[in-house]
Structures are given as structure tokens and as C-alpha cells.
Amino acid sequence: MINSYDDLIYYLAEDKRMLNIIRKKPRLIGDEVWRFQISLRKVEYYLNCSSTIFDKFLLRLWQYKKYRLMIQLGFSIPNNVFGPGLSISHPGTIVVNSKAKIGANCRIHNCVVIGRAPTIGDNCYIGPGAKIFGKINIPNNVKIGANCVVNKSVKHEGSTVVGIPFKELLV
């Protein structure tokens, strides 16, 4: 969670690193996902740290930008869910529950649904079309395959999860 300006700078740098971007600023066309992630982090910062009237104005401005990009890209991603290093692969439907907690360096693809408060660890990969729901835990370094349905906790760190219902493959 972003609790200071230093946290904001760290989160933005980690997101940029995970997206493999070397430019200083996003392009007007082609960097919509990166612009969405910037607006997400700015909203989180002003929501968690705002104290002045001007900060409240900036919060509303960034909320508007985030909302417009969410509509354009097909995302429904609430605030304060993802840790630093979020990497959204490209535009497409992504729905995340506001009670979910997702760790650092998460790579997420399109058509993913994360519902009803799962806790997902650090360095996880969530493939296209994956569905994760329930009050479950997914440990660090887990790879969730394409179109996988995860409705029970994953037991082993570093495993690969595939299928409907999911099967855990130990590597």
C-alpha cells in the first residue's frame, strides 16, 4: 500500500521495470496500459496520503483519468489491491475484487477474474482467462495457466497450476 511520496515513486518505478519500459514518459498512443497503471498509483497515493484541499482536487483529477482508462481498456481494478511491480500484459477484460490482496511483481493477462478475496503472493503469473475466487491463499512464485479455475488454496510455493478444476504441478 502506498503510504508516502517515496512509496509512490517506488511503486511507479517497479511497475515501469516490470513492464520493460525504458522511456521516461508514456506515449500518447500505445502506452494506455502504462498510463492506466500510473493513474492507479496516483489515485492510491492521493487516497491514502491526501491532506489538503489541493490534494483532494488532484485525487478527483486522477480518479477521472483512471476511470476513463478503465472504460477504454476493459479493466475493473480497485485501489490498494496490487503490490509494487504490477505488469498488465495488454488491454482486455480484467476484473478484480476490492478485497483481494496481490503481492509484488505480479504479471496478469487479459480475461482474468479475481473474485471474493483471495490472497496472492509475490512473483506470481496469472495466465489469460484464469479465474481465481474464494477466500484462498496462493503462495509466492506460483504460475496459473491459461483458463485455469482456482477455487481452493494452492499448497506449494513455486508450483504451476493448470486445468479445470485445477491441478498443481510441482516443478
C-alpha positions as CSV (number, residue, x, y, z in Angstrom):
1,M,0.0,0.0,0.0
2,I,1.3,3.5,-0.9
3,N,1.6,5.5,2.3
4,S,4.1,8.2,1.3
5,Y,5.5,10.0,-1.7
6,D,8.6,7.8,-1.6
7,D,6.3,4.7,-1.8
8,L,4.6,6.3,-4.8
9,I,8.0,6.8,-6.6
10,Y,9.0,3.2,-5.7
11,Y,5.7,1.7,-7.0
12,L,5.9,3.6,-10.2
13,A,9.5,2.6,-10.8
14,E,8.7,-1.1,-10.1
15,D,5.7,-1.0,-12.4
16,K,7.8,0.5,-15.2
17,R,10.5,-2.1,-14.6
18,M,8.1,-5.0,-14.8
19,L,6.5,-3.6,-18.0
20,N,10.1,-3.5,-19.5
21,I,9.7,0.2,-20.4
22,I,12.8,2.4,-20.8
23,R,11.1,5.7,-21.9
24,K,10.7,8.4,-19.3
25,K,7.1,9.2,-20.2
26,P,4.3,7.2,-21.8
27,R,3.4,7.9,-25.4
28,L,0.0,9.3,-26.2
29,I,-0.9,6.3,-28.3
30,G,0.3,2.8,-27.5
31,D,1.1,3.2,-23.8
32,E,-2.5,3.1,-22.5
33,V,-1.8,0.3,-20.0
34,W,1.2,2.1,-18.6
35,R,-0.9,5.3,-18.3
36,F,-3.6,3.3,-16.5
37,Q,-1.1,2.0,-14.0
38,I,0.3,5.5,-13.4
39,S,-3.2,6.8,-12.7
40,L,-3.9,3.8,-10.5
41,R,-0.8,4.5,-8.4
42,K,-1.6,8.3,-8.2
43,V,-5.1,7.6,-7.1
44,E,-3.8,5.3,-4.4
45,Y,-1.3,7.9,-3.3
46,Y,-3.8,10.8,-3.0
47,L,-6.4,8.5,-1.5
48,N,-4.0,7.3,1.3
49,C,-2.0,10.4,1.8
50,S,-4.0,13.5,0.9
51,S,-4.4,16.2,3.5
52,T,-5.0,19.5,1.7
53,I,-7.8,20.8,-0.5
54,F,-5.4,20.8,-3.5
55,D,-4.6,17.1,-2.8
56,K,-8.4,16.4,-2.9
57,F,-8.6,18.2,-6.2
58,L,-5.7,16.1,-7.6
59,L,-7.4,12.9,-6.3
60,R,-10.5,13.7,-8.2
61,L,-8.5,14.5,-11.4
62,W,-6.6,11.2,-11.2
63,Q,-9.8,9.3,-10.4
64,Y,-11.3,10.7,-13.6
65,K,-8.3,9.7,-15.6
66,K,-8.3,6.2,-14.1
67,Y,-12.0,5.8,-14.8
68,R,-11.7,6.8,-18.4
69,L,-8.7,4.4,-19.0
70,M,-10.6,1.6,-17.2
71,I,-13.5,2.0,-19.6
72,Q,-11.2,2.2,-22.6
73,L,-9.1,-0.8,-21.6
74,G,-11.8,-3.0,-20.1
75,F,-10.4,-3.1,-16.6
76,S,-12.2,-3.2,-13.3
77,I,-9.3,-2.8,-10.9
78,P,-9.9,-1.2,-7.5
79,N,-7.4,0.8,-5.4
80,N,-4.9,-0.7,-2.9
81,V,-5.0,-4.3,-4.2
82,F,-1.8,-4.8,-6.1
83,G,1.7,-4.5,-4.6
84,P,4.6,-2.9,-6.4
85,G,5.7,-4.3,-9.8
86,L,2.3,-4.8,-11.4
87,S,2.5,-5.9,-15.0
88,I,-0.6,-5.9,-17.1
89,S,0.2,-7.6,-20.4
90,H,-2.2,-5.7,-22.6
91,P,-5.8,-4.3,-22.8
92,G,-8.7,-6.7,-22.2
93,T,-11.2,-7.6,-19.6
94,I,-9.7,-7.8,-16.1
95,V,-12.0,-7.9,-13.1
96,V,-10.5,-7.8,-9.5
97,N,-12.4,-7.8,-6.2
98,S,-11.6,-4.9,-3.9
99,K,-10.9,-7.3,-1.0
100,A,-8.3,-9.3,-2.9
101,K,-4.6,-8.8,-1.9
102,I,-2.0,-9.4,-4.5
103,G,1.8,-9.2,-3.8
104,A,4.7,-7.7,-5.6
105,N,5.8,-8.4,-9.2
106,C,2.5,-9.9,-10.4
107,R,2.1,-10.4,-14.2
108,I,-1.6,-10.6,-15.2
109,H,-3.1,-11.2,-18.6
110,N,-6.4,-10.4,-20.2
111,C,-9.8,-12.0,-19.4
112,V,-8.8,-12.7,-15.8
113,V,-11.3,-12.6,-12.9
114,I,-10.1,-12.4,-9.3
115,G,-13.1,-12.5,-7.0
116,R,-14.1,-12.9,-3.4
117,A,-11.0,-12.0,-1.5
118,P,-8.1,-14.4,-2.4
119,T,-4.6,-13.6,-1.2
120,I,-1.9,-14.0,-3.9
121,G,1.8,-13.9,-3.1
122,D,4.8,-12.3,-4.7
123,N,6.2,-13.0,-8.2
124,C,3.0,-14.7,-9.5
125,Y,2.0,-15.2,-13.1
126,I,-1.7,-15.3,-14.0
127,G,-2.4,-16.5,-17.5
128,P,-5.1,-15.4,-19.9
129,G,-8.6,-16.4,-18.9
130,A,-7.8,-17.5,-15.4
131,K,-10.5,-17.4,-12.7
132,I,-9.4,-17.2,-9.1
133,F,-12.1,-16.9,-6.4
134,G,-12.9,-17.7,-2.8
135,K,-11.1,-16.9,0.4
136,I,-8.0,-18.8,-0.6
137,N,-4.2,-18.4,-0.5
138,I,-1.8,-18.7,-3.4
139,P,1.9,-18.7,-2.2
140,N,4.8,-16.9,-3.9
141,N,6.2,-17.8,-7.3
142,V,3.1,-19.7,-8.5
143,K,2.2,-19.8,-12.2
144,I,-1.5,-20.0,-13.0
145,G,-2.1,-21.4,-16.5
146,A,-4.5,-20.1,-19.2
147,N,-8.2,-20.7,-18.5
148,C,-7.4,-22.3,-15.1
149,V,-10.1,-22.2,-12.4
150,V,-8.6,-21.9,-8.9
151,N,-11.2,-22.2,-6.1
152,K,-9.0,-23.9,-3.4
153,S,-5.7,-22.8,-1.9
154,V,-2.5,-23.8,-3.6
155,K,-0.3,-25.7,-1.3
156,H,3.2,-25.4,-2.7
157,E,5.3,-22.3,-3.4
158,G,6.7,-22.2,-6.9
159,S,4.2,-24.7,-8.4
160,T,2.4,-24.4,-11.7
161,V,-1.4,-24.6,-11.6
162,V,-3.4,-25.8,-14.7
163,G,-6.8,-27.1,-15.7
164,I,-10.5,-27.1,-14.7
165,P,-10.6,-28.0,-11.8
166,F,-7.0,-27.0,-11.2
167,K,-4.2,-29.5,-10.7
168,E,-1.0,-28.5,-9.1
169,L,2.2,-29.4,-10.9
170,L,5.4,-29.3,-8.9
171,V,8.5,-28.2,-10.8
